[in-house]
Amino acid sequence: MAGREAWPALLEELCRRIVDEQPANAQHRHVVPYTGVAGIAQLFLHVHDANPDFELPVEQAGQTVMRAALDLAGNYADAACCWMDLTRPSARELCKCGFLCTEAGVRAVAAVVYERQDRLDTAIEQLRRLLSLSVATEMPDTPSELLYGRAGYLYALGYVRHRLAAGAEASDELRKLLERADMLAINVYNATLVDGRKTARRLGLTNQTPLMWQWHGRAYLGAAHGMAGILTILMQWPELARPHATELRAALDFLLFALAEPAPFHDDEGGPLLNWPSSIHTPKHEVHDAALTLGRADLVQFCHGAPGVCLCAIKAYQTFDDDRYLQRARQAAETTWHAGIGYKGVGDALSHHRRAQPLQPFGGGDDDVFFVIIDEMLG
C-alpha cells in the first residue's frame, strides 16, 4: 500500500486486529494507557474525533455488526475502570500518579470518553477520582518523571482540561471540578520545579543547569523518565511556565546543546548526526564542578535519545519562539529517521521501538516510506 488513499483501509485493518486480539472485557489485567485497554479506549476516542462516522465490522454472537468508534471507546473504558475498581493499590502504588502507567490515566481517559457519550454523571465520577489522586504528588517518594510521576499527573490534568472544556459550559459541576484541576496543576507544577532545583543542587549541577530530576537514583535525560519529558510537560502549561522562563530555558539549553553527542551512525551522505546520552552518572554525595560522566549515547528510542529530545525541542520552539530550538528539533528528527526501525520485544512498543516514534515533518522521506513501516507492523 502507498499514498494517503490507503489510510482508511489501513486504519480499519489495524482497528479490527486490535478488537479481535484484545476484546473489551473485564478480564484484562493490563489497563493503563501505556500498555493496556485504556490506551485502546483512547485510540478509538481519537478515531472518533477524527472521523465521527467511522464504523468497524465486529463479530458478535456469530453475526457481523457495525460498531461506532465511540461505542468501542466506551467498551474499553468500561473494562479498564472495572478492573481498576476491583483492585486495591499497594503501598508502593500510592506514590505513582502519571498518566501513562497509573490509575490517573485510566480515570482521565474514561472521563473524556464518558462525557463524549453523554454519560455525564459517570464522567464526573471519573474526574473526581482523578483529582483525588493528587495526594500522590505531595508524597516525598513520588518522582517527577512522565510515566509514573508529577509530570505525568500534570499531563492528565491538561488532558481533561482541554477535552472537557466544552462540556463544562453546560455543567456547573463539571466546570467546578475543572477549576479545581487548574488549582491542583499550580501546586503540582511548583512541586515539580522544587524537586528539580533541589536535585540540581544536591548533585552539584547548578553551575550548568538550574533543574535536574532523578528516577530510581539516576538522572535520566530522555522523555520517559527524564529531563526531556518533564520539561516538555512543563512547557505545555504556558501560563505557568511564563514566570519561570529563564530557569526553563537554562535547563533546555543544557539538555539540547551542552549534552548533544555524535550519533554512532551517519546520514545517507556519510554526514554526522547528533544523539543524546541516556543519563548523567551522578556522584552519591554532593560534588561541585565535577566533570560529567554521561550514560550511553547509542540508544535512539522514545525513552532515551533523539526521539524524545526532538519532541522537547519542538515544544521549546513553540513556547519561546527561538530558532535554535527548531534547528535542534530538525537535527534530532534526522537522527530518528536515519536510525530506522528498532525492536526490543513485542511489548513496551512506545518506549523501545522506533517504529512507534513520531515521524516528524523535519526529516526526509515521503508517504511511501511511512507506509513501508506500517506494512511491516502489519506483516
C-alpha positions as CSV (number, residue, x, y, z in Angstrom):
1,M,0.0,0.0,0.0
2,A,1.2,3.5,-0.7
3,G,-0.2,7.0,-0.5
4,R,-2.9,8.7,1.5
5,E,-5.7,6.9,-0.3
6,A,-4.7,3.7,1.6
7,W,-5.2,5.2,5.0
8,P,-8.9,4.3,5.6
9,A,-8.3,0.6,4.7
10,L,-5.2,0.6,6.8
11,L,-6.9,2.1,9.8
12,E,-9.8,-0.4,9.5
13,E,-7.3,-3.3,9.4
14,L,-5.4,-2.1,12.4
15,C,-8.6,-1.5,14.4
16,R,-10.0,-4.8,13.5
17,R,-6.8,-6.6,14.6
18,I,-6.9,-4.8,17.9
19,V,-10.6,-5.7,18.6
20,D,-10.0,-9.3,17.6
21,E,-6.8,-9.8,19.6
22,Q,-7.7,-7.6,22.6
23,P,-11.5,-7.7,23.1
24,A,-13.0,-5.4,25.6
25,N,-13.8,-7.3,28.8
26,A,-13.2,-7.2,32.5
27,Q,-10.5,-9.9,32.4
28,H,-7.8,-7.5,31.4
29,R,-5.0,-7.1,34.0
30,H,-3.2,-4.5,31.9
31,V,-5.5,-1.5,31.9
32,V,-3.3,1.7,31.9
33,P,-2.9,3.8,28.7
34,Y,0.7,2.8,28.1
35,T,0.2,-0.9,27.9
36,G,-3.5,-1.7,28.4
37,V,-7.1,-1.3,27.4
38,A,-7.3,2.4,28.5
39,G,-4.9,3.1,25.7
40,I,-7.2,1.3,23.3
41,A,-10.1,3.4,24.5
42,Q,-8.0,6.5,23.9
43,L,-7.2,5.2,20.4
44,F,-10.9,4.8,19.5
45,L,-11.7,8.1,21.0
46,H,-9.1,9.7,18.7
47,V,-10.5,7.8,15.7
48,H,-14.0,9.1,16.6
49,D,-12.7,12.7,16.9
50,A,-11.0,12.4,13.5
51,N,-14.0,10.8,11.8
52,P,-17.3,10.6,13.8
53,D,-18.8,8.4,11.0
54,F,-16.1,5.7,11.4
55,E,-17.6,2.2,11.9
56,L,-15.9,-1.1,12.3
57,P,-17.4,-4.5,11.4
58,V,-17.2,-6.6,14.6
59,E,-18.2,-10.2,15.2
60,Q,-20.9,-10.6,17.9
61,A,-22.8,-13.8,18.7
62,G,-21.9,-15.2,15.3
63,Q,-23.1,-12.1,13.4
64,T,-21.2,-9.2,12.0
65,V,-22.4,-5.8,13.3
66,M,-21.1,-2.3,12.7
67,R,-19.8,-0.6,15.8
68,A,-19.0,3.1,16.0
69,A,-15.6,4.1,17.3
70,L,-17.1,6.0,20.3
71,D,-19.0,2.9,21.3
72,L,-15.8,0.8,21.2
73,A,-14.0,3.5,23.2
74,G,-16.7,3.2,25.9
75,N,-16.4,-0.6,26.0
76,Y,-12.7,-0.4,26.6
77,A,-13.0,2.4,29.1
78,D,-15.6,0.3,31.0
79,A,-13.2,-2.7,31.0
80,A,-10.3,-0.5,32.3
81,C,-12.4,1.1,35.1
82,C,-14.0,-2.3,36.1
83,W,-10.6,-3.8,36.7
84,M,-9.3,-0.7,38.5
85,D,-12.3,-0.6,40.7
86,L,-11.8,-4.3,41.7
87,T,-8.1,-3.8,42.7
88,R,-6.6,-2.1,45.7
89,P,-3.3,-0.3,45.2
90,S,-0.3,-1.4,47.1
91,A,1.6,1.0,49.3
92,R,4.2,1.3,46.5
93,E,1.5,2.2,44.0
94,L,0.2,5.1,46.2
95,C,3.0,7.4,45.2
96,K,2.5,6.8,41.5
97,C,0.3,9.2,39.6
98,G,1.4,9.5,36.0
99,F,-1.0,9.5,33.0
100,L,0.7,6.7,31.1
101,C,1.3,4.0,33.7
102,T,-1.1,4.5,36.6
103,E,-4.7,4.9,37.6
104,A,-4.6,8.6,36.8
105,G,-4.5,7.8,33.1
106,V,-7.4,5.3,33.3
107,R,-9.6,7.9,35.1
108,A,-8.6,10.7,32.7
109,V,-9.4,8.7,29.6
110,A,-12.6,7.4,31.0
111,A,-13.8,10.8,32.0
112,V,-13.4,12.1,28.5
113,V,-14.9,9.1,26.8
114,Y,-17.9,9.1,29.0
115,E,-18.5,12.8,28.5
116,R,-18.5,12.3,24.8
117,Q,-21.0,9.5,25.2
118,D,-23.3,11.9,27.2
119,R,-22.8,9.7,30.3
120,L,-22.1,12.9,32.3
121,D,-22.6,11.6,35.8
122,T,-20.2,8.8,35.2
123,A,-17.7,11.2,33.6
124,I,-17.9,13.5,36.6
125,E,-17.2,10.5,38.9
126,Q,-14.1,9.5,37.0
127,L,-12.9,13.1,37.1
128,R,-13.4,13.2,40.8
129,R,-11.3,10.1,41.2
130,L,-8.6,11.6,39.0
131,L,-8.4,14.7,41.2
132,S,-8.4,12.6,44.4
133,L,-5.1,11.1,43.2
134,S,-3.3,14.5,43.6
135,V,-2.4,13.4,47.1
136,A,0.3,11.3,45.5
137,T,2.1,14.3,44.1
138,E,2.7,15.6,47.6
139,M,4.5,12.4,48.8
140,P,8.3,12.6,49.2
141,D,8.8,9.3,47.4
142,T,6.8,10.4,44.3
143,P,9.1,11.0,41.3
144,S,8.6,13.9,38.9
145,E,9.0,11.9,35.6
146,L,6.4,11.3,33.0
147,L,5.3,7.7,33.2
148,Y,4.6,7.5,37.0
149,G,5.3,10.9,38.5
150,R,4.2,14.5,38.8
151,A,4.8,15.4,35.1
152,G,2.5,12.6,34.1
153,Y,-0.1,13.8,36.5
154,L,0.2,17.3,35.1
155,Y,-0.4,15.8,31.6
156,A,-3.5,14.1,32.9
157,L,-4.9,17.4,34.3
158,G,-4.1,19.1,31.0
159,Y,-5.8,16.2,29.1
160,V,-9.1,16.6,30.8
161,R,-8.9,20.3,31.0
162,H,-8.6,20.6,27.2
163,R,-11.0,17.9,26.3
164,L,-13.8,18.6,28.8
165,A,-13.8,22.4,28.4
166,A,-16.8,22.4,26.0
167,G,-18.8,20.1,28.2
168,A,-18.1,22.3,31.2
169,E,-20.2,25.1,29.6
170,A,-23.3,23.0,30.1
171,S,-22.5,21.6,33.6
172,D,-21.7,23.7,36.6
173,E,-20.4,20.6,38.5
174,L,-18.0,19.8,35.7
175,R,-16.9,23.4,35.5
176,K,-16.1,23.5,39.2
177,L,-14.1,20.3,39.0
178,L,-12.0,21.7,36.1
179,E,-11.4,24.8,38.1
180,R,-10.2,22.6,40.9
181,A,-8.0,20.8,38.4
182,D,-6.4,24.1,37.5
183,M,-5.6,24.9,41.1
184,L,-4.1,21.5,41.6
185,A,-2.0,22.0,38.5
186,I,-0.4,25.1,40.0
187,N,0.6,23.1,43.1
188,V,2.0,20.1,41.1
189,Y,3.8,22.4,38.7
190,N,5.6,24.2,41.6
191,A,6.4,20.9,43.3
192,T,8.0,19.6,40.1
193,L,10.2,22.7,39.9
194,V,11.1,22.5,43.6
195,D,12.2,18.9,43.1
196,G,14.2,19.9,40.1
197,R,16.0,22.7,41.9
198,K,16.8,20.5,45.0
199,T,18.1,17.7,42.8
200,A,20.3,20.0,40.8
201,R,21.8,21.5,44.0
202,R,22.3,18.1,45.6
203,L,24.1,16.7,42.5
204,G,26.3,19.8,42.2
205,L,24.9,20.8,38.8
206,T,23.7,24.3,39.4
207,N,26.6,25.8,37.5
208,Q,25.3,24.0,34.4
209,T,21.6,23.7,34.9
210,P,19.1,25.0,37.5
211,L,16.9,21.9,37.1
212,M,17.6,18.2,37.2
213,W,15.5,15.2,38.3
214,Q,16.1,11.6,39.2
215,W,14.3,8.3,38.7
216,H,15.4,5.5,40.9
217,G,18.6,7.4,41.8
218,R,19.7,8.1,38.3
219,A,19.5,11.5,36.4
220,Y,17.8,10.3,33.2
221,L,17.7,12.7,30.3
222,G,15.1,11.2,27.9
223,A,11.4,11.5,27.6
224,A,10.1,8.6,29.6
225,H,11.8,9.1,32.9
226,G,14.0,12.1,32.4
227,M,14.6,15.7,31.8
228,A,13.2,15.9,28.2
229,G,9.8,14.5,29.2
230,I,9.5,16.7,32.3
231,L,10.5,19.9,30.5
232,T,8.1,19.1,27.6
233,I,5.1,18.8,30.1
234,L,6.1,21.9,32.0
235,M,6.0,23.9,28.7
236,Q,2.5,22.5,27.9
237,W,1.3,24.9,30.6
238,P,2.4,28.3,29.1
239,E,0.6,30.4,31.8
240,L,2.6,28.6,34.5
241,A,5.8,28.4,32.5
242,R,6.0,32.1,31.8
243,P,7.2,33.3,35.3
244,H,9.9,30.6,35.1
245,A,11.1,31.2,31.5
246,T,14.7,32.0,32.4
247,E,15.0,28.9,34.5
248,L,13.3,26.6,32.0
249,R,15.4,28.0,29.1
250,A,18.6,27.4,31.0
251,A,17.7,23.8,31.6
252,L,16.7,23.4,27.9
253,D,20.0,24.8,26.7
254,F,21.9,22.4,29.0
255,L,19.9,19.4,27.6
256,L,19.7,20.4,24.0
257,F,23.1,21.9,23.4
258,A,25.6,21.0,26.2
259,L,24.7,17.3,26.2
260,A,24.4,16.6,22.5
261,E,26.9,14.0,21.3
262,P,27.8,12.4,17.9
263,A,25.5,9.6,17.0
264,P,27.0,6.2,16.3
265,F,25.9,6.3,12.7
266,H,25.7,8.8,9.8
267,D,23.2,10.1,7.3
268,D,22.9,8.9,3.8
269,E,25.8,11.1,2.6
270,G,28.0,10.0,5.4
271,G,27.5,13.2,7.4
272,P,27.4,13.4,11.2
273,L,24.2,13.1,13.2
274,L,23.5,14.0,16.8
275,N,22.2,11.9,19.7
276,W,21.8,12.4,23.4
277,P,23.1,10.2,26.3
278,S,20.6,8.3,28.4
279,S,21.6,9.8,31.7
280,I,24.2,11.6,33.8
281,H,26.0,9.3,36.2
282,T,25.9,11.4,39.3
283,P,28.0,11.1,42.5
284,K,26.4,9.7,45.6
285,H,27.4,12.8,47.6
286,E,27.2,16.5,46.7
287,V,30.1,17.5,44.5
288,H,30.6,20.9,42.8
289,D,32.3,21.5,39.5
290,A,32.9,17.8,38.9
291,A,33.2,16.6,35.3
292,L,30.1,15.0,34.0
293,T,30.1,11.2,33.3
294,L,27.4,10.5,30.7
295,G,25.5,7.3,30.0
296,R,25.4,5.5,26.7
297,A,24.5,7.6,23.7
298,D,23.7,4.9,21.2
299,L,20.1,4.5,22.1
300,V,17.5,6.0,19.7
301,Q,14.2,5.4,21.4
302,F,11.3,7.4,22.8
303,C,12.7,6.9,26.3
304,H,16.3,7.6,25.5
305,G,18.0,9.7,22.9
306,A,16.9,11.8,19.9
307,P,13.1,11.0,19.6
308,G,12.1,12.3,23.0
309,V,14.6,15.2,22.7
310,C,13.0,16.1,19.4
311,L,9.6,16.5,20.9
312,C,11.1,18.6,23.7
313,A,12.9,20.8,21.2
314,I,9.7,21.3,19.2
315,K,7.8,22.4,22.3
316,A,10.6,24.7,23.3
317,Y,10.4,26.4,19.9
318,Q,6.6,26.7,20.1
319,T,6.9,28.1,23.6
320,F,9.9,30.5,23.3
321,D,10.0,31.2,19.5
322,D,13.7,30.6,19.4
323,D,15.0,29.3,16.0
324,R,17.9,27.5,17.8
325,Y,15.3,25.1,19.2
326,L,13.8,24.5,15.8
327,Q,17.2,23.7,14.4
328,R,17.8,21.2,17.2
329,A,14.4,19.6,16.6
330,R,15.4,19.1,12.9
331,Q,18.7,17.5,13.9
332,A,17.0,15.2,16.4
333,A,14.4,14.2,13.8
334,E,17.1,13.4,11.3
335,T,18.8,11.1,13.7
336,T,15.4,9.4,14.5
337,W,14.8,9.0,10.8
338,H,18.1,7.5,9.9
339,A,18.1,5.2,12.9
340,G,15.3,3.3,11.3
341,I,13.0,0.7,12.9
342,G,14.2,-0.7,16.2
343,Y,13.0,-3.8,18.0
344,K,13.0,-4.7,21.7
345,G,10.3,-7.3,22.2
346,V,6.6,-7.3,21.4
347,G,5.7,-5.2,24.4
348,D,6.9,-1.7,25.5
349,A,6.4,-0.5,21.9
350,L,6.2,3.2,22.6
351,S,9.3,3.2,24.8
352,H,11.7,1.0,22.9
353,H,10.5,0.7,19.3
354,R,11.5,3.4,16.9
355,R,8.5,2.2,14.8
356,A,6.4,3.9,17.5
357,Q,8.2,7.2,17.3
358,P,6.6,10.1,15.6
359,L,7.9,10.7,12.1
360,Q,8.4,14.5,12.4
361,P,8.0,16.7,9.3
362,F,11.5,17.9,9.6
363,G,13.1,14.6,8.5
364,G,13.4,13.3,5.0
365,G,11.1,10.7,3.4
366,D,7.6,10.6,2.0
367,D,4.3,8.8,2.4
368,D,5.6,5.7,0.7
369,V,8.3,5.3,3.3
370,F,5.8,5.8,6.0
371,F,3.6,3.0,4.6
372,V,6.5,0.6,4.3
373,I,6.9,1.0,8.1
374,I,3.2,0.4,8.6
375,D,3.2,-2.6,6.3
376,E,6.0,-4.1,8.4
377,M,4.0,-3.6,11.5
378,L,1.0,-5.5,10.0
379,G,3.2,-8.2,8.5
